[in-house]
Amino acid sequence: MTTFVDRVELYVAAGNGGHGCASVHREKFKPLGGPDGGNGGEGGSVTLVVDAQVTTLLEYHHSPKRKATNGKPGAGGHRTGADGHNLVLPVPDGTVVLDREGNVLADLVGHGTTFVAAAGGRGGLGNSALASARRKAPGFALLGEPGEARDIVMELKSVADVALVGYPSAGKSSLISVLSAAKPKIADYPFTTLIPNLGVVTAGETVYTIADVPGLIPGASQGKGLGLEFLRHVERCEVLVHVLDCATLEPGRDPLTDLETIEAELSQYGGLEDRPRLVALNKVDVPDGQDIADLTRTSLEERGYRVFEVSALAHKGLRELSYALAQIVSEARAAKPVEESTRIVLRPTAVDDAGFTVTEEDGAYRIRGIKPERWVRQTDFANDEAVGYLADRLARLGIEQQLWKVGAKEGDTVIIGPEDNAVVFDWEPTMASGAEMLGRRGEDHRFETQRPAVDRRRDRQRGRDVADEEYRAFEALSSGRPAIEGDGDDEEY
């Protein structure tokens, strides 16, 4: 049974936002009391959080699909729908989040660090929130937005200051067991260590972590053995320690050859050229081990390595090695800039940014932008009034004007959104702008008091007084004089 997993593919899906409600307030003696539809609830998000108690991605290996809950729809009486529950996924310190193409989305280091892997959808507005002076009684509401859904890859890179690298059975696990309180499995056969082991070492006033990287053999950087699976755990380390076996009985192996082989694999993996190296000649307590160390030490020092002769069994040279590592770690920590406070990055919108783009693609015009794409997702296309409201919003944003500029003509195909989820329609400029219904879209005459046969509001707009007109017409009829010239000629009456 797998007990350690450091790479998983995970499908995360946020909750959808709840739909807004289109409702009319009704009560005794007031059957049409105005719009009172509430907003939909927000969809739950999927968030990754670094937890110091979690050391493996095993949980997500067994359950690779995670989904947050949806927001509830709004209701009448101005009742807002309940928000969906956020799904919080604990991950180990040092987890790197990537997309399917290998692009890094987040590097999670430090207890409590969070990353929203999938954002919940917005709740739709109810008709109460859409009401205005011009739109007194909207007969529609906005739909909730769908939550984000995507596949991510999580890779665990151990957060350690020191990495022990070397051939299998070189004594890395033995060293970490005597340098720290870690208790790894130790045996005299290759590939005893199947997972990276972490230990905490105290050397004077410096406390640092040390890890052994298992399974490095020739070809590890190309996937041979276990090396490729665990080379990523070396990336965060400040210093590398080559653990060389001075008592190996395998033909064709010696400390110098082992060093060259491991260095070649690290070089092919890449990104580790700037890390300082130390060499630990291990097992000098066994017969001929000290002789091999004496013969090898000079060659290693000529290559620029700092060499330590150690024995995990006899506890020889461990103090010198641990303090040398502590010095390098302390210097590396001091060289890093200290961030006194959280940096806030501001990215203001460009002054010439219209919020959308219009491009011609194979005879059609595609519109891309956060606002128009979101508005399309929120529109109930089964409701004509909602479609008209969308048209007005797009016109106010300037999309129609931009279509004219790029050469679009009436009847041309217009596409809003990405290829996999787009709305396609034939462009009709007059209808798209809402000009034929300007100022009247969203009105419901049931909410207006009963008016006389003559529409007084329109007459006032023309500068006429209906009462005076009726009085003069009545006076003319009573006296037998002809009616005022022009009465009844207007077709709008």
Solvent accessible surface area in square Angstrom, and as a share of the most:
residue,aa,sasa,rsa
1,M,204,0.91
2,T,61,0.35
3,T,102,0.59
4,F,39,0.16
5,V,15,0.09
6,D,9,0.05
7,R,106,0.39
8,V,8,0.05
9,E,86,0.39
10,L,1,0.01
11,Y,83,0.31
12,V,0,0.00
13,A,7,0.05
14,A,4,0.03
15,G,0,0.00
16,N,63,0.33
17,G,5,0.05
18,G,4,0.04
19,H,91,0.40
20,G,13,0.13
21,C,28,0.17
22,A,57,0.44
23,S,25,0.16
24,V,39,0.22
25,H,66,0.29
26,R,141,0.52
27,E,92,0.41
28,K,158,0.67
29,F,185,0.77
30,K,105,0.45
31,P,84,0.53
32,L,48,0.24
33,G,26,0.25
34,G,15,0.14
35,P,25,0.16
36,D,8,0.04
37,G,1,0.01
38,G,5,0.05
39,N,47,0.24
40,G,5,0.05
41,G,1,0.01
42,E,85,0.38
43,G,8,0.08
44,G,0,0.00
45,S,23,0.15
46,V,0,0.00
47,T,22,0.13
48,L,0,0.00
49,V,33,0.19
50,V,1,0.00
51,D,41,0.21
52,A,64,0.50
53,Q,157,0.70
54,V,38,0.22
55,T,96,0.56
56,T,31,0.18
57,L,0,0.00
58,L,35,0.18
59,E,94,0.42
60,Y,2,0.01
61,H,93,0.42
62,H,107,0.48
63,S,49,0.32
64,P,63,0.39
65,K,153,0.65
66,R,41,0.15
67,K,120,0.51
68,A,5,0.04
69,T,69,0.40
70,N,72,0.37
71,G,7,0.07
72,K,121,0.51
73,P,84,0.53
74,G,10,0.10
75,A,34,0.27
76,G,17,0.16
77,G,45,0.43
78,H,114,0.51
79,R,153,0.56
80,T,89,0.52
81,G,9,0.09
82,A,62,0.48
83,D,88,0.46
84,G,11,0.11
85,H,143,0.64
86,N,102,0.52
87,L,50,0.25
88,V,85,0.49
89,L,3,0.01
90,P,45,0.28
91,V,0,0.00
92,P,3,0.02
93,D,48,0.25
94,G,0,0.00
95,T,0,0.00
96,V,8,0.04
97,V,0,0.00
98,L,24,0.12
99,D,28,0.14
100,R,136,0.50
101,E,137,0.62
102,G,42,0.40
103,N,88,0.45
104,V,96,0.55
105,L,59,0.29
106,A,16,0.12
107,D,77,0.40
108,L,4,0.02
109,V,67,0.38
110,G,29,0.27
111,H,133,0.59
112,G,39,0.37
113,T,46,0.27
114,T,81,0.47
115,F,40,0.17
116,V,77,0.44
117,A,0,0.00
118,A,0,0.00
119,A,41,0.32
120,G,21,0.20
121,G,5,0.05
122,R,125,0.45
123,G,12,0.12
124,G,0,0.00
125,L,71,0.35
126,G,0,0.00
127,N,2,0.01
128,S,32,0.21
129,A,56,0.43
130,L,11,0.05
131,A,39,0.30
132,S,57,0.37
133,A,92,0.71
134,R,131,0.48
135,R,34,0.12
136,K,123,0.52
137,A,9,0.07
138,P,4,0.02
139,G,43,0.41
140,F,3,0.01
141,A,13,0.10
142,L,5,0.02
143,L,50,0.25
144,G,8,0.07
145,E,11,0.05
146,P,71,0.45
147,G,15,0.14
148,E,89,0.40
149,A,57,0.44
150,R,81,0.29
151,D,51,0.27
152,I,0,0.00
153,V,9,0.05
154,M,0,0.00
155,E,28,0.13
156,L,9,0.04
157,K,33,0.14
158,S,9,0.06
159,V,56,0.32
160,A,4,0.03
161,D,23,0.12
162,V,0,0.00
163,A,0,0.00
164,L,0,0.00
165,V,0,0.00
166,G,1,0.01
167,Y,28,0.10
168,P,15,0.10
169,S,49,0.32
170,A,1,0.01
171,G,12,0.11
172,K,12,0.05
173,S,12,0.08
174,S,28,0.18
175,L,0,0.00
176,I,0,0.00
177,S,22,0.14
178,V,48,0.28
179,L,22,0.11
180,S,16,0.10
181,A,87,0.68
182,A,17,0.14
183,K,173,0.73
184,P,18,0.11
185,K,133,0.56
186,I,93,0.47
187,A,39,0.30
188,D,138,0.72
189,Y,100,0.38
190,P,75,0.47
191,F,71,0.30
192,T,20,0.12
193,T,18,0.11
194,L,106,0.53
195,I,65,0.33
196,P,12,0.08
197,N,24,0.12
198,L,91,0.45
199,G,5,0.05
200,V,89,0.51
201,V,4,0.02
202,T,94,0.55
203,A,5,0.04
204,G,48,0.47
205,E,181,0.81
206,T,26,0.15
207,V,73,0.42
208,Y,3,0.01
209,T,39,0.23
210,I,0,0.00
211,A,1,0.01
212,D,0,0.00
213,V,1,0.00
214,P,2,0.01
215,G,3,0.03
216,L,0,0.00
217,I,29,0.15
218,P,61,0.39
219,G,20,0.19
220,A,0,0.00
221,S,16,0.11
222,Q,127,0.57
223,G,36,0.34
224,K,122,0.52
225,G,39,0.37
226,L,52,0.26
227,G,0,0.00
228,L,69,0.34
229,E,83,0.37
230,F,14,0.06
231,L,0,0.00
232,R,25,0.09
233,H,1,0.00
234,V,0,0.00
235,E,51,0.23
236,R,55,0.20
237,C,1,0.01
238,E,34,0.15
239,V,0,0.00
240,L,0,0.00
241,V,0,0.00
242,H,0,0.00
243,V,1,0.01
244,L,2,0.01
245,D,9,0.05
246,C,1,0.00
247,A,31,0.24
248,T,28,0.16
249,L,174,0.87
250,E,89,0.40
251,P,129,0.81
252,G,73,0.70
253,R,39,0.14
254,D,59,0.30
255,P,5,0.03
256,L,44,0.22
257,T,55,0.32
258,D,3,0.01
259,L,2,0.01
260,E,87,0.39
261,T,25,0.15
262,I,0,0.00
263,E,38,0.17
264,A,45,0.35
265,E,9,0.04
266,L,1,0.01
267,S,69,0.44
268,Q,108,0.48
269,Y,62,0.23
270,G,25,0.24
271,G,53,0.51
272,L,1,0.01
273,E,122,0.55
274,D,114,0.59
275,R,52,0.19
276,P,60,0.38
277,R,46,0.17
278,L,4,0.02
279,V,0,0.00
280,A,0,0.00
281,L,0,0.00
282,N,2,0.01
283,K,57,0.24
284,V,7,0.04
285,D,64,0.33
286,V,50,0.29
287,P,122,0.77
288,D,97,0.50
289,G,0,0.00
290,Q,57,0.25
291,D,83,0.43
292,I,58,0.30
293,A,0,0.00
294,D,78,0.40
295,L,145,0.72
296,T,9,0.05
297,R,83,0.30
298,T,81,0.47
299,S,36,0.23
300,L,0,0.00
301,E,84,0.38
302,E,136,0.61
303,R,117,0.43
304,G,68,0.65
305,Y,42,0.16
306,R,119,0.43
307,V,9,0.05
308,F,24,0.10
309,E,32,0.14
310,V,0,0.00
311,S,0,0.00
312,A,12,0.09
313,L,154,0.76
314,A,62,0.48
315,H,119,0.53
316,K,92,0.39
317,G,18,0.18
318,L,17,0.08
319,R,169,0.62
320,E,101,0.45
321,L,0,0.00
322,S,10,0.06
323,Y,89,0.34
324,A,4,0.03
325,L,0,0.00
326,A,5,0.04
327,Q,98,0.43
328,I,29,0.15
329,V,0,0.00
330,S,43,0.28
331,E,101,0.45
332,A,24,0.18
333,R,106,0.39
334,A,87,0.67
335,A,85,0.66
336,K,112,0.47
337,P,123,0.77
338,V,129,0.74
339,E,113,0.51
340,E,169,0.76
341,S,82,0.53
342,T,119,0.69
343,R,185,0.68
344,I,145,0.74
345,V,100,0.57
346,L,146,0.73
347,R,203,0.74
348,P,121,0.76
349,T,100,0.58
350,A,61,0.47
351,V,161,0.93
352,D,123,0.64
353,D,78,0.40
354,A,60,0.46
355,G,33,0.32
356,F,21,0.09
357,T,79,0.46
358,V,19,0.11
359,T,66,0.38
360,E,112,0.50
361,E,67,0.30
362,D,156,0.81
363,G,54,0.52
364,A,12,0.09
365,Y,16,0.06
366,R,26,0.09
367,I,1,0.00
368,R,100,0.37
369,G,16,0.15
370,I,138,0.70
371,K,94,0.40
372,P,0,0.00
373,E,24,0.11
374,R,37,0.14
375,W,26,0.09
376,V,14,0.08
377,R,87,0.32
378,Q,13,0.06
379,T,10,0.06
380,D,49,0.25
381,F,93,0.39
382,A,98,0.76
383,N,41,0.21
384,D,125,0.65
385,E,49,0.22
386,A,2,0.02
387,V,54,0.31
388,G,9,0.09
389,Y,21,0.08
390,L,12,0.06
391,A,16,0.12
392,D,15,0.08
393,R,38,0.14
394,L,19,0.09
395,A,32,0.25
396,R,154,0.56
397,L,40,0.20
398,G,21,0.20
399,I,5,0.03
400,E,32,0.15
401,Q,114,0.51
402,Q,59,0.26
403,L,3,0.02
404,W,132,0.46
405,K,140,0.59
406,V,55,0.32
407,G,41,0.39
408,A,2,0.01
409,K,142,0.60
410,E,125,0.56
411,G,44,0.43
412,D,39,0.20
413,T,46,0.27
414,V,0,0.00
415,I,24,0.12
416,I,3,0.02
417,G,3,0.02
418,P,41,0.26
419,E,147,0.66
420,D,131,0.68
421,N,99,0.51
422,A,36,0.28
423,V,41,0.23
424,V,91,0.53
425,F,71,0.30
426,D,91,0.47
427,W,3,0.01
428,E,75,0.33
429,P,15,0.09
430,T,87,0.50
431,M,118,0.53
432,A,26,0.20
433,S,31,0.20
434,G,1,0.01
435,A,61,0.47
436,E,100,0.45
437,M,83,0.37
438,L,129,0.64
439,G,29,0.28
440,R,114,0.42
441,R,20,0.07
442,G,5,0.05
443,E,48,0.21
444,D,34,0.17
445,H,94,0.42
446,R,136,0.50
447,F,55,0.23
448,E,57,0.25
449,T,119,0.69
450,Q,181,0.80
451,R,108,0.39
452,P,63,0.40
453,A,114,0.88
454,V,39,0.23
455,D,21,0.11
456,R,92,0.34
457,R,93,0.34
458,R,101,0.37
459,D,5,0.02
460,R,153,0.56
461,Q,135,0.60
462,R,92,0.33
463,G,72,0.69
464,R,107,0.39
465,D,76,0.39
466,V,11,0.06
467,A,53,0.41
468,D,67,0.35
469,E,57,0.26
470,E,88,0.39
471,Y,143,0.54
472,R,101,0.37
473,A,33,0.26
474,F,136,0.57
475,E,76,0.34
476,A,5,0.04
477,L,137,0.68
478,S,79,0.51
479,S,66,0.43
480,G,67,0.65
481,R,134,0.49
482,P,120,0.76
483,A,61,0.47
484,I,71,0.36
485,E,171,0.77
486,G,42,0.40
487,D,71,0.37
488,G,71,0.69
489,D,110,0.57
490,D,50,0.26
491,E,172,0.77
492,E,97,0.43
493,Y,126,0.48
